[in-house]
Amino acid sequence: MRFKSKTVLVTGAGQNTGLGIAAEFAAEGATVFLNDRTAEAVGDAVAILRRRGFKRVLGVPGDIGQAADVDAIFRQIAARTRRLDVLVNNAAHLGVGPGFMDTKLDFFVTVVQVNLVGTFHVSQQAARLMKGGGAIINIGSNVSTRAIHKRAAYLASKGGVDALTLSMAVDLGPLGIRVNTVAPGYIHTDRWANLSPADIRRRRTNVPLGREATAKDIAQAVLFLASDAAANITGTRLVVDGGCSAQHMPADIDV
């Protein structure tokens, strides 16, 4: 119960990793605000957690890529609580699309607007509610330092999140607010249902530990950085990728 009497906001909490993070905070006693783009997605997520016995979960729908929506989210939070203790910036546009030369400017801007500008705006609003201190955890990606194909907008936005984390850590440290990034690799989400068995095996070949992360794997890293056990940690990047970033090439290439 590390987060008893604490208030937490998790963006992108309608499903998959965000929902898993919200569930772990709720299990440890927090009051958790769940955000996602639509009221339907938020309502479904809240219902899932309440069926699991978590009563202190509340929905705050809104698109973090839209400034007016972010302002509305925080008006709802401020109306229900006096402060915020933890923010998890999990919401993201995955930016799956064409190669660099075929990427349209408006697509690039949309991805950056959600992943970087949205993270900035939500964090700024959250920091104003973190009276006397708090913790912000940004969900980044290991691809911000090791590029993959046809994801220029996503990679650029996650590189920006890495840099933003450093800037926020320096500026918010004097206010007692710690800011860190969790950088996952492969995470098992609903998208894996569309992969062939061969593709899944190939992905796992890329991982020295032999498996992709679960939502709980990512959540445990987030909860550590949000907890008092990380009281002197800020401005860092915790990679949770099963060892992918440690290797030069996957095992089936090192022959």
C-alpha positions in Angstrom: 0.0 0.0 0.0 2.8 2.4 -1.0 0.3 4.9 -2.4 -2.4 5.0 0.2 -3.8 8.5 0.4 -2.1 9.4 -2.8 -3.8 10.8 -5.9 -2.6 9.6 -9.4 -3.4 10.5 -13.0 -2.7 8.0 -15.7 -3.2 9.2 -19.3 -4.0 6.7 -22.1 -5.5 4.4 -19.4 -8.3 3.0 -21.5 -6.6 -0.3 -22.2 -3.4 -2.2 -22.4 -0.3 -0.7 -20.6 -2.1 2.4 -19.3 -4.9 0.3 -17.8 -2.3 -2.0 -16.2 -0.5 0.9 -14.7 -3.7 2.3 -13.3 -4.6 -1.1 -11.8 -1.3 -1.4 -10.0 -1.7 2.0 -8.4 -5.2 1.2 -7.4 -4.1 -2.1 -5.9 -1.6 -0.1 -3.7 -4.2 2.2 -2.3 -4.2 5.2 -4.6 -7.1 7.2 -5.8 -6.6 7.0 -9.6 -7.9 9.3 -12.4 -8.1 7.4 -15.7 -7.8 9.4 -18.8 -8.4 8.4 -22.4 -9.6 10.1 -25.6 -13.3 9.2 -25.3 -15.8 8.9 -22.5 -16.7 5.4 -23.7 -13.1 4.2 -23.4 -12.7 5.8 -20.0 -16.1 4.4 -18.8 -15.2 0.9 -19.8 -11.8 1.1 -18.1 -13.3 2.4 -14.9 -15.9 -0.4 -14.9 -13.2 -3.0 -15.4 -11.3 -1.8 -12.3 -14.4 -1.4 -10.2 -15.3 -5.0 -11.0 -11.9 -6.0 -9.6 -12.8 -4.3 -6.4 -11.1 -0.9 -6.9 -13.6 1.7 -5.8 -11.3 4.8 -5.9 -11.0 5.1 -9.7 -12.5 8.1 -11.6 -12.7 8.9 -15.3 -11.5 12.1 -16.9 -11.9 11.8 -20.7 -10.1 14.1 -23.1 -7.6 14.2 -26.0 -4.2 15.3 -24.6 -3.3 16.6 -28.0 -6.0 19.2 -27.7 -5.2 22.1 -25.4 -8.9 22.7 -24.5 -9.3 19.1 -23.5 -6.3 19.2 -21.3 -7.7 22.3 -19.5 -11.0 20.5 -19.1 -9.3 17.4 -17.6 -7.6 19.4 -15.0 -10.7 21.4 -14.1 -12.4 18.0 -13.4 -9.4 16.9 -11.3 -9.2 20.1 -9.3 -12.9 20.0 -8.6 -12.5 16.5 -7.0 -9.2 16.8 -5.2 -6.9 19.3 -3.6 -3.7 18.0 -5.1 -2.1 15.5 -7.4 0.8 13.3 -6.2 1.7 11.3 -9.3 1.3 11.8 -13.1 2.0 9.0 -15.6 2.2 10.3 -19.1 1.3 7.1 -21.0 -1.0 8.4 -23.7 0.6 8.1 -27.1 0.0 8.2 -30.9 1.8 5.2 -32.2 2.7 6.9 -35.4 2.5 3.7 -37.5 2.6 4.8 -41.1 4.8 5.4 -44.1 8.5 5.8 -44.5 10.2 9.2 -44.0 9.8 10.4 -47.6 6.1 9.6 -47.7 5.2 11.0 -44.3 2.9 13.9 -44.6 3.6 17.0 -42.6 0.2 17.0 -40.9 0.7 13.4 -39.8 4.1 14.2 -38.3 2.6 17.2 -36.5 -0.3 15.2 -35.2 2.0 12.6 -33.6 4.3 15.2 -32.1 1.3 17.1 -30.9 0.1 14.2 -28.8 3.3 12.6 -27.7 5.4 15.6 -27.0 3.2 18.7 -26.8 0.5 16.8 -24.9 3.1 15.5 -22.5 4.4 19.0 -21.9 0.9 20.5 -21.4 -0.4 17.7 -19.1 2.9 17.8 -17.0 2.7 21.6 -16.6 -0.9 21.4 -15.4 -0.1 18.5 -13.1 2.9 20.3 -11.5 0.6 23.1 -10.5 -1.4 20.6 -8.4 1.7 18.9 -6.9 1.9 21.1 -3.8 5.0 20.3 -1.8 6.3 17.7 -4.2 5.3 14.8 -6.5 6.4 12.5 -9.2 6.0 12.6 -13.0 6.8 9.4 -15.0 6.9 9.7 -18.8 6.5 6.6 -20.8 9.1 6.8 -23.5 10.5 4.1 -25.8 13.8 2.3 -26.4 13.5 3.4 -30.1 14.3 7.0 -29.1 18.0 5.9 -29.2 17.8 2.9 -31.6 15.8 3.7 -34.7 13.3 1.4 -36.3 11.8 1.7 -39.8 8.9 3.9 -41.0 8.3 5.6 -37.6 10.0 9.0 -38.0 7.3 11.0 -36.2 7.0 8.5 -33.3 10.8 8.3 -32.9 11.2 12.1 -33.0 8.4 12.6 -30.4 9.9 10.0 -28.0 13.4 11.6 -28.4 11.7 14.8 -27.4 10.2 13.2 -24.4 13.7 12.1 -23.3 14.9 15.7 -23.5 11.8 17.1 -21.9 12.3 14.7 -19.0 15.7 16.2 -18.4 14.5 19.8 -18.6 11.5 19.1 -16.3 13.7 17.3 -13.8 16.0 20.4 -13.6 13.3 23.0 -13.4 10.9 21.1 -11.1 13.5 19.7 -8.8 13.5 22.8 -6.5 9.7 22.3 -6.1 10.2 18.7 -4.9 8.8 17.2 -8.1 10.8 14.3 -9.5 10.6 13.5 -13.3 11.8 10.3 -14.9 11.2 8.2 -18.0 10.4 4.5 -18.4 11.5 3.3 -21.8 9.9 0.0 -22.8 10.7 -2.1 -25.8 8.1 -4.7 -27.0 5.0 -4.7 -24.9 2.3 -7.4 -25.3 -0.8 -5.4 -26.2 -4.0 -6.1 -28.1 -2.1 -5.4 -31.3 -0.3 -8.7 -30.9 -3.5 -10.5 -31.7 -3.0 -9.4 -35.3 0.6 -10.9 -35.5 1.3 -14.3 -37.1 2.9 -16.9 -34.9 6.1 -16.5 -37.0 6.1 -12.8 -36.4 5.7 -13.3 -32.7 8.6 -15.8 -32.7 10.8 -13.4 -34.6 10.0 -10.6 -32.2 11.0 -12.7 -29.3 14.2 -13.7 -31.0 15.1 -10.0 -30.7 14.8 -10.1 -26.9 17.6 -11.6 -24.8 15.2 -12.6 -22.0 13.1 -14.3 -24.6 9.8 -12.5 -24.0 8.1 -9.1 -24.5 7.1 -7.0 -21.5 3.7 -7.2 -19.9 1.7 -4.3 -18.7 2.6 -5.3 -15.2 6.3 -5.2 -16.0 6.0 -1.6 -17.1 3.7 -0.8 -14.2 6.2 -2.1 -11.6 8.9 0.2 -13.0 6.6 3.1 -13.0 5.5 2.5 -9.4 9.1 2.2 -8.3 10.0 5.6 -9.8 6.8 7.1 -8.2 7.5 5.6 -4.8 9.6 6.8 -1.8 12.2 4.1 -2.8 13.2 6.4 -5.6 13.2 9.6 -3.5 16.6 10.7 -4.8 16.1 9.7 -8.4 15.2 12.3 -11.0 16.1 13.0 -14.6 16.8 9.4 -15.4 15.6 6.9 -18.1 14.8 3.3 -16.9 14.8 0.9 -19.8 12.5 -2.1 -19.6 13.1 -4.0 -22.8 14.3 -7.5 -21.8 17.8 -6.6 -22.8 17.1 -5.5 -26.4 19.2 -2.3 -26.0 22.1 -4.2 -24.6 22.8 -6.2 -27.8 24.2 -5.1 -31.2 22.2 -7.6 -33.2 19.6 -10.3 -32.4 20.8 -13.9 -31.8 19.8 -15.2 -35.2 22.0 -12.6 -36.9 25.0 -13.1 -34.7 26.1 -16.2 -36.7 
